[in-house]
């Protein structure tokens, strides 16, 4: 495997794609909440939703840093 190929196989490649969609969905939902209410998503039971929101933003930041570095 070389850099940029992604996960190999139908199942792993599909799961990778779903992971990207989940991150983008969480970021979009959080941004919508921030715009309409002035705050992010509620913490949820045990802080799971809040933690997921934070991890989604870190994932997006990591992707952007990797994709746009020189």
Secondary structure, 3 states (H helix, E strand, C coil): CCCCCCCCCHHHHHHHHHHHHHHHHHHHHHHHHHHHHCCCCCCCHHHHHHHHHHHHHHHHHHHHHHHHCC
